[in-house]
Amino acid sequence: MFLQALNSNGLVAILRGLRPQEAPAIGEVLYEAGFRVIEVPLNSPSPFDSISLLRRSLPADSLVGAGTVLQPAQVQQVKDAGGQLIVMPHSDAAVLRTAKAAGLFLSPGVATPTEAFAALAEGADVLKLFPAEQMAPAVVKAWLAVLPAGTVLLPVGGITADNMQPWLDAGARGFGLGSGLFKPGMSAAEVASRAQAYVAAWTRSSAA
């Protein structure tokens, strides 16, 4: 389901700082813009409440999960809230194994080929290339030459509507979008405008 959701447009919404009372409205405008994967980092206010509200309010073809998952014990909390996806800034094997055993999708953060191979060995579904600001599209091309066929790399960090094309040309399959898409205190209308701009950029870049 994770890859199917990414096939819609390849964009993952990272809603760091989202508050539960905002979650349904923000989720609705993201879904209407075309987003099908939404992540609430666990260093947000009451993240499990937001995850639960998003999962209950969004259609079944969307995927809701948690980001900044650092401890194995947090995995069950995510699942209990209705989360389906575990996203991490690192690739801690204990967290990956716990999430895999819980039947959740996995997107660990990797910054080297060694980390990438280790995460795949633990069952990672998608690799989060993080932080993308310290890398370049050439990294994606080089990694994909040696990683197993079909490996999905998602650059996260510093992605704008104007810099997607080189990453996609190198073989990236999507992007994680944080503060360029959502910041605490933004209205649903502001998020909708940014989401639409990102989706339009994705459509242009992926068709090129």
Secondary structure, 3 states (H helix, E strand, C coil): CHHHHHHHHCEEEECCCCCHHHHHHHHHHHHHHCCCEEEEECCCCCHHHHHHHHHHHCCCCCEEEEECCCCHHHHHHHHHCCCCEEECCCCCHHHHHHHHHCCCEEECEECCHHHHHHHHHCCCCCEEECCHHHCCHHHHHHHHCCCCCCCCEEEECCCCCCCHHHHHHHCCCCEEECCCCCCCCCCHHHHHHHHHHHHHHHHHHHHC
